[in-house]
Amino acid sequence: MWTAEWWEKIQECIPAGRVVALVILASDKTQLSVFSGDKNAWPVYLSIGNISKKLRRSPSSHAMILIGYLPVSKLECFSKNNCSISGYQLFHDAMRSLLQPLIEVGLNRVKMTCADGLVQHIHPILAAYIADHPKQCLVTCVKENFCPKCHIGPGEHG
């Protein structure tokens, strides 16, 4: 991520003296217990792109921080026809709510003390979302089993 050309293009779009911080999000629904009623959680984690991949992958480095939980519901109040679309809508509404503060500071900047001790004007910009294939489809609003990155249908995968 450190060598991305688009990072440089984004940096050129903001006023001189300000810095872009590339935000990486990750989420994965996880089962907490099968003993007490099938309990699940859906944590959302945040990191930034200028942290090395090796450090970001190490749990003891605390380079990925928990920023919130998405709601987990079986949506039994909806008909089978409306259950899927309601689940998709719930995900996107919850993510919008969770990320609203990030959107605001991405547009307007926030003052942060960096590792060198200097206070910088930072524009955090969402750059990547780490997820398995079904969640990539959900995040990008692509029909399940289609490719969220190109125009290949489910029967055309290699």
Long-range contacts (C-beta under 8 A, 24 or more apart in sequence): 1-49, 1-50, 1-127, 1-128, 2-49, 2-50, 4-49, 4-127, 7-49, 7-127, 10-125, 14-109, 14-123, 17-121, 18-109, 18-120, 18-121, 18-122, 18-123, 19-114, 19-120, 19-121, 19-122, 19-123, 20-122, 20-123, 20-124, 20-125, 21-48, 21-49, 21-50, 21-112, 21-122, 21-123, 21-124, 21-125, 22-48, 22-49, 22-50, 22-124, 22-125, 22-127, 22-128, 23-47, 23-48, 23-49, 23-102, 23-124, 23-125, 23-126, 23-127, 23-128, 24-48, 24-49, 24-56, 24-127, 24-128, 24-129, 24-130, 25-126, 25-128, 25-129, 25-130, 26-64, 26-129, 26-130, 26-131, 27-70, 27-129, 27-130, 27-131, 27-135, 28-131, 28-132, 28-135, 29-70, 29-72, 40-72, 41-69, 41-72, 42-69, 42-70, 42-71, 42-72, 43-68, 43-69, 43-70, 44-68, 44-69, 44-70, 44-95, 44-98, 48-124, 49-127, 49-128, 67-98, 68-98, 70-94, 70-95, 70-98, 88-138, 88-141, 91-138, 92-141, 95-139, 99-126, 102-126
